Amino acid sequence: MVCEHYDARGGETTSLALKILVAGGFGVGKTTLVGAVSEIRPLRTEELLSQAGQLVDDTDGVEQKTTTTVVMDFGRITIRSDLSLYLFGTPGQDRFWFLWDELSQGALGAVVLADTRRLEDCFPAVDYFEHRRIPFVVAVNRFPGARTYSTDDVFRALDLDQGTPVVLCDARERASGKEVLIRLVEYAGRVHTARLLDAVS
């Protein structure tokens, strides 16, 4: 989406606002990442985990987690004066996946957060974006005590399409999250440009 506004001298300027999804498995750090980088107070739709939910939510490895996103997280970050990102964190559980199609409409790309302790949990998000041809980067969230894998190891384990970036990050740190988002914007920009050139050639 493109938003026009006026500067202090009355001249019209154009700023670009891009929609980015933050996806991944249950408890991987999506809400944490959106909250860490957002320059506004993030919108959160978290609810306490219930006993009924314990029957369907796999909390192995994230036993300390007490809440879950039931619709989305929303935040905003300005990358530079003419570029802002609107961040939409997706719910991680299978039963909320009907929301993904709505959230993905008009998205430039996505960040798929991965936890090496539960790497298989990000397979559904990877499959989702690959099948819909939405550019994405895999960001390996470095949890304390988790085994360290190289980005090449993660790339092979997830069987990613050639060229899909894999980066390391700490979802709690604003600078780290911002670097992930910049990498995504650069990568998605190249992908969309290549597709446009292919379409007109």
C-alpha positions in Angstrom: 0.0 0.0 0.0 1.2 3.6 -0.7 0.4 6.4 1.6 0.7 10.1 0.6 1.3 12.8 3.1 2.4 16.5 3.2 5.7 17.7 4.7 6.1 20.8 7.0 6.6 23.1 3.9 3.3 22.0 2.3 4.9 19.9 -0.4 3.5 16.5 -1.2 5.7 13.5 -0.4 5.0 9.8 -1.0 5.9 7.2 1.6 5.6 3.5 1.1 3.9 1.2 3.7 4.5 -2.5 3.2 2.7 -5.4 4.8 4.8 -8.1 6.3 3.7 -11.3 8.0 5.5 -12.8 10.9 4.7 -16.5 11.1 5.9 -19.8 12.6 5.0 -22.5 15.0 3.4 -22.2 18.5 5.7 -20.4 21.0 8.4 -19.5 18.5 8.6 -15.8 19.4 6.2 -14.1 16.9 4.6 -11.8 19.5 8.0 -11.1 21.0 9.5 -10.1 17.6 6.6 -7.8 16.7 6.7 -6.2 20.2 10.4 -5.7 20.1 10.6 -3.9 16.8 7.3 -1.9 16.8 7.6 1.8 17.3 4.0 1.9 18.4 2.3 0.0 21.2 1.6 -3.3 19.5 -1.9 -4.6 19.2 -2.0 -8.1 20.7 -4.9 -10.6 20.8 -3.5 -13.0 23.4 -5.5 -15.2 25.6 -4.5 -17.4 28.5 -3.9 -21.1 27.6 -6.8 -23.2 28.9 -7.0 -26.8 30.0 -9.1 -27.5 26.9 -6.3 -26.0 24.7 -3.7 -28.3 26.3 -5.4 -31.2 24.5 -4.6 -29.7 21.1 -1.6 -27.4 21.7 1.8 -29.0 21.8 3.8 -27.2 24.5 6.8 -29.5 24.6 9.8 -27.2 24.8 7.8 -24.2 25.6 6.3 -25.3 28.9 6.6 -21.8 30.4 4.3 -20.3 27.8 1.0 -19.2 29.4 -0.7 -17.2 26.6 -1.4 -17.6 22.9 -2.3 -15.3 20.0 -5.8 -16.0 18.8 -6.2 -13.5 15.9 -3.0 -11.6 15.2 -0.3 -9.2 16.5 0.1 -5.9 14.8 3.0 -3.4 14.9 4.7 -0.8 12.8 8.3 0.1 12.2 9.9 2.9 10.1 12.9 1.5 8.2 13.7 4.9 6.7 11.8 8.2 6.2 9.9 7.0 3.1 9.4 3.3 4.1 7.4 1.8 6.9 6.5 -1.8 7.6 3.2 -2.9 9.0 3.8 -6.2 10.8 1.1 -8.8 11.2 1.9 -11.7 13.5 0.0 -14.8 12.7 -1.5 -17.3 15.2 0.6 -20.4 15.4 -1.9 -23.2 16.1 -3.5 -25.2 13.3 -7.0 -24.3 14.4 -6.5 -20.6 13.7 -5.1 -21.2 10.2 -8.3 -20.0 8.5 -7.1 -16.5 9.4 -3.9 -16.8 7.4 -5.5 -16.3 4.0 -7.0 -13.0 5.1 -3.8 -11.8 6.7 -1.7 -12.7 3.7 -3.7 -10.6 1.2 -1.4 -7.9 -0.1 1.6 -8.9 1.8 5.1 -8.2 0.4 6.6 -11.1 2.1 6.9 -13.0 5.4 9.3 -13.9 8.2 9.1 -17.5 9.3 10.5 -17.8 12.8 12.1 -21.1 13.6 13.2 -22.7 16.9 15.9 -25.4 16.4 14.4 -27.3 19.3 11.1 -27.7 17.4 12.3 -27.1 13.8 9.5 -29.2 12.4 6.9 -26.7 13.7 7.8 -24.2 11.0 7.3 -26.7 8.1 3.6 -25.7 7.7 4.4 -22.0 7.4 7.2 -22.8 4.9 4.8 -24.9 2.8 2.1 -22.2 3.0 4.3 -19.4 1.6 6.0 -21.6 -1.0 2.7 -22.8 -2.4 1.4 -19.2 -2.6 4.6 -17.8 -4.0 5.0 -15.3 -1.1 8.7 -14.5 -0.6 9.9 -15.3 2.9 13.0 -15.5 5.0 13.6 -18.0 7.7 14.8 -16.4 10.9 16.2 -18.8 13.5 15.3 -17.5 16.9 18.3 -18.2 19.2 16.7 -19.5 22.4 18.9 -19.9 25.5 20.2 -23.5 25.7 19.1 -24.5 22.2 21.5 -26.4 20.1 23.4 -24.2 17.7 22.9 -25.0 14.0 24.4 -23.2 11.0 22.1 -21.4 8.6 23.2 -24.0 6.0 22.0 -26.8 8.3 18.6 -25.2 8.7 18.3 -24.6 5.0 18.9 -28.3 4.3 16.7 -29.5 7.1 13.8 -27.4 5.9 14.4 -28.3 2.2 14.0 -24.7 1.2 13.8 -23.5 -2.4 17.1 -22.3 -3.7 17.9 -18.7 -2.7 15.6 -18.5 0.3 17.5 -16.6 3.0 18.1 -18.1 6.4 19.3 -15.7 9.1 20.0 -15.9 12.9 18.2 -13.5 15.2 17.2 -12.8 18.8 13.5 -11.9 18.7 13.8 -10.0 22.0 16.3 -7.5 20.5 15.0 -4.6 18.3 18.2 -4.3 16.3 18.2 -8.0 15.5 14.6 -8.0 14.5 15.1 -4.9 12.3 17.9 -6.6 10.5 15.7 -9.6 9.7 13.0 -7.3 8.3 15.5 -5.4 6.2 16.8 -8.6 4.8 13.2 -9.7 3.9 12.4 -6.4 2.2 15.6 -6.6 0.1 14.9 -10.3 -0.8 11.2 -9.8 -1.5 12.0 -6.8 -3.6 14.3 -8.8 -5.8 11.8 -11.6 -6.2 8.9 -9.3 -7.2 11.1 -7.4 -9.6 12.2 -10.6 -11.3 8.6 -11.7 -11.6 7.6 -8.4 -13.2 10.4 -8.6 -15.7 9.5 -12.2 -16.6 5.9 -11.1 -17.1 6.8 -8.4 -19.6 9.5 -10.3 -21.5 
